[in-house]
Amino acid sequence: MKKTASILALAATLPLAMTTMAAAQDPEGKAHVHGKFGVGGLVDSNGMSGLNFRYWISDFGLQGTVGMDYTGKNGLIDSQFGLGLSLRGLYNFARANDTNMYIGAGVSLGLIDFDRTLIDVVLGVEHFFTHHFSVGGQVGFHLDVGSDPIGFTLGNNASWGTAFTFYF
């Protein structure tokens, strides 16, 4: 009887042990990207849109975007196209198996025919479909400190954005 009880106890704990071993191999789920570099695209309604690069050190990450910006006043009259660079620090403050939620702050600088300098704060979410591919969205505020005078109008400075990233 003792032998049968021991075999049953062992058989009952085997699935638990296998689950624990699987969790030890990837304890953080698909949203665990620490130490990974990502390349993708970012569209921001009021900031820099273009080729996007991300590197997550830990829950802290760095993001850089190289892209074009279009500023138009009346259709193509007084319009301006520019090339710029955006740098942003990100921090994951909430994580689940497949999704990270982050806050970020950064600056967008003009390189070619881009006379705006933007300081931004964003709140975003990134959902991982696999270990190497994610899509995300963000909302935020951009303050144009390159304009004269510096002003803040909620409708002109609020923004939304969406992105996709391939991680290596």
ROFI-637009 format. One line per field, with one value per residue (C-alpha): residue number from 1; residue in one letter; x, y, z. Coordinates in steps of 0.02 Angstrom, whole numbers, plus 50000, padded with zeros to 5 digits. Example, Ala and Ser with C-alpha at 12.3 -4.5 7.8 and 13.67 -1.06 7.14 Angstrom:
// ROFI-637009
n = 1 / 2 $
res = a / s $
c1 = 50615 / 50684 $
c2 = 49775 / 49947 $
c3 = 50390 / 50357 $
This chain:
// ROFI-637009
n = 1 / 2 / 3 / 4 / 5 / 6 / 7 / 8 / 9 / 10 / 11 / 12 / 13 / 14 / 15 / 16 / 17 / 18 / 19 / 20 / 21 / 22 / 23 / 24 / 25 / 26 / 27 / 28 / 29 / 30 / 31 / 32 / 33 / 34 / 35 / 36 / 37 / 38 / 39 / 40 / 41 / 42 / 43 / 44 / 45 / 46 / 47 / 48 / 49 / 50 / 51 / 52 / 53 / 54 / 55 / 56 / 57 / 58 / 59 / 60 / 61 / 62 / 63 / 64 / 65 / 66 / 67 / 68 / 69 / 70 / 71 / 72 / 73 / 74 / 75 / 76 / 77 / 78 / 79 / 80 / 81 / 82 / 83 / 84 / 85 / 86 / 87 / 88 / 89 / 90 / 91 / 92 / 93 / 94 / 95 / 96 / 97 / 98 / 99 / 100 / 101 / 102 / 103 / 104 / 105 / 106 / 107 / 108 / 109 / 110 / 111 / 112 / 113 / 114 / 115 / 116 / 117 / 118 / 119 / 120 / 121 / 122 / 123 / 124 / 125 / 126 / 127 / 128 / 129 / 130 / 131 / 132 / 133 / 134 / 135 / 136 / 137 / 138 / 139 / 140 / 141 / 142 / 143 / 144 / 145 / 146 / 147 / 148 / 149 / 150 / 151 / 152 / 153 / 154 / 155 / 156 / 157 / 158 / 159 / 160 / 161 / 162 / 163 / 164 / 165 / 166 / 167 / 168 $
res = m / k / k / t / a / s / i / l / a / l / a / a / t / l / p / l / a / m / t / t / m / a / a / a / q / d / p / e / g / k / a / h / v / h / g / k / f / g / v / g / g / l / v / d / s / n / g / m / s / g / l / n / f / r / y / w / i / s / d / f / g / l / q / g / t / v / g / m / d / y / t / g / k / n / g / l / i / d / s / q / f / g / l / g / l / s / l / r / g / l / y / n / f / a / r / a / n / d / t / n / m / y / i / g / a / g / v / s / l / g / l / i / d / f / d / r / t / l / i / d / v / v / l / g / v / e / h / f / f / t / h / h / f / s / v / g / g / q / v / g / f / h / l / d / v / g / s / d / p / i / g / f / t / l / g / n / n / a / s / w / g / t / a / f / t / f / y / f $
c1 = 50000 / 50141 / 50223 / 50061 / 50033 / 50213 / 50190 / 50024 / 50103 / 50248 / 50129 / 50023 / 50173 / 50252 / 50141 / 50177 / 50365 / 50355 / 50258 / 50387 / 50529 / 50441 / 50414 / 50597 / 50648 / 50546 / 50490 / 50426 / 50325 / 50336 / 50345 / 50519 / 50635 / 50776 / 50937 / 50853 / 50867 / 50716 / 50685 / 50515 / 50406 / 50321 / 50182 / 50151 / 50010 / 50103 / 50284 / 50417 / 50363 / 50478 / 50605 / 50604 / 50741 / 50718 / 50835 / 50770 / 50907 / 50790 / 50623 / 50711 / 50727 / 50794 / 50702 / 50764 / 50664 / 50730 / 50594 / 50508 / 50395 / 50267 / 50204 / 50064 / 49959 / 49841 / 49858 / 50027 / 50042 / 50170 / 50204 / 50369 / 50447 / 50589 / 50703 / 50726 / 50784 / 50686 / 50766 / 50662 / 50685 / 50552 / 50506 / 50395 / 50290 / 50165 / 50197 / 50093 / 50137 / 50113 / 50095 / 50200 / 50137 / 50265 / 50292 / 50420 / 50498 / 50610 / 50654 / 50636 / 50767 / 50771 / 50911 / 50860 / 50726 / 50643 / 50635 / 50536 / 50611 / 50486 / 50491 / 50369 / 50292 / 50200 / 50101 / 50108 / 50069 / 50165 / 50085 / 50193 / 50121 / 50285 / 50452 / 50514 / 50364 / 50258 / 50133 / 50094 / 50008 / 50039 / 49959 / 50051 / 50092 / 50223 / 50283 / 50359 / 50501 / 50573 / 50427 / 50414 / 50324 / 50322 / 50141 / 50037 / 49869 / 49796 / 49724 / 49886 / 50002 / 49908 / 49953 / 49928 / 50040 / 50057 / 50210 / 50271 / 50439 / 50541 / 50661 / 50824 $
c2 = 50000 / 50121 / 50084 / 50121 / 50283 / 50338 / 50301 / 50397 / 50545 / 50547 / 50535 / 50678 / 50794 / 50755 / 50878 / 51013 / 50982 / 50990 / 51154 / 51226 / 51175 / 51257 / 51416 / 51418 / 51419 / 51576 / 51649 / 51813 / 51755 / 51831 / 52009 / 51976 / 52072 / 52121 / 52140 / 52130 / 52253 / 52291 / 52375 / 52429 / 52575 / 52711 / 52830 / 52977 / 53100 / 53252 / 53198 / 53103 / 52957 / 52838 / 52700 / 52652 / 52569 / 52500 / 52422 / 52360 / 52356 / 52294 / 52375 / 52530 / 52549 / 52668 / 52716 / 52811 / 52861 / 52929 / 52998 / 53130 / 53264 / 53365 / 53533 / 53609 / 53763 / 53777 / 53621 / 53636 / 53824 / 53862 / 53676 / 53606 / 53433 / 53389 / 53251 / 53228 / 53117 / 53073 / 53000 / 52935 / 52842 / 52713 / 52626 / 52471 / 52498 / 52356 / 52189 / 52035 / 51877 / 51956 / 52143 / 52283 / 52455 / 52596 / 52781 / 52878 / 53048 / 53118 / 53248 / 53264 / 53366 / 53431 / 53378 / 53443 / 53578 / 53534 / 53687 / 53611 / 53546 / 53440 / 53380 / 53237 / 53127 / 52968 / 52825 / 52667 / 52483 / 52348 / 52178 / 52030 / 51905 / 51805 / 51824 / 51925 / 52029 / 52160 / 52296 / 52442 / 52607 / 52766 / 52930 / 53082 / 53267 / 53358 / 53531 / 53628 / 53725 / 53779 / 53893 / 54075 / 54103 / 53937 / 53893 / 53747 / 53710 / 53542 / 53505 / 53547 / 53457 / 53296 / 53147 / 52962 / 52838 / 52658 / 52549 / 52376 / 52303 / 52150 / 52098 / 52005 $
c3 = 50000 / 50041 / 49873 / 49777 / 49874 / 49835 / 49649 / 49646 / 49737 / 49613 / 49465 / 49534 / 49554 / 49384 / 49285 / 49415 / 49398 / 49208 / 49216 / 49337 / 49220 / 49071 / 49171 / 49221 / 49038 / 49001 / 49167 / 49097 / 48947 / 48773 / 48839 / 48912 / 48794 / 48911 / 48814 / 48643 / 48500 / 48392 / 48225 / 48159 / 48112 / 48213 / 48162 / 48278 / 48241 / 48309 / 48328 / 48232 / 48122 / 48030 / 48056 / 48240 / 48345 / 48522 / 48647 / 48815 / 48948 / 49084 / 49120 / 49055 / 48867 / 48736 / 48577 / 48427 / 48273 / 48110 / 48002 / 47902 / 47967 / 47872 / 47933 / 47830 / 47857 / 47708 / 47602 / 47516 / 47542 / 47678 / 47695 / 47752 / 47743 / 47857 / 47916 / 48101 / 48243 / 48398 / 48556 / 48700 / 48863 / 48907 / 49070 / 49085 / 49241 / 49213 / 49129 / 49090 / 48993 / 48822 / 48856 / 48929 / 48978 / 48980 / 49003 / 48905 / 48884 / 48751 / 48623 / 48433 / 48341 / 48165 / 48049 / 47876 / 47850 / 48014 / 48125 / 48267 / 48428 / 48524 / 48702 / 48729 / 48862 / 48811 / 48888 / 48784 / 48773 / 48678 / 48642 / 48590 / 48467 / 48471 / 48560 / 48411 / 48351 / 48439 / 48398 / 48508 / 48532 / 48627 / 48678 / 48737 / 48733 / 48630 / 48676 / 48531 / 48612 / 48444 / 48404 / 48449 / 48563 / 48655 / 48681 / 48739 / 48660 / 48709 / 48536 / 48447 / 48566 / 48607 / 48500 / 48470 / 48386 / 48333 / 48303 / 48257 / 48307 / 48258 / 48398 / 48370 $
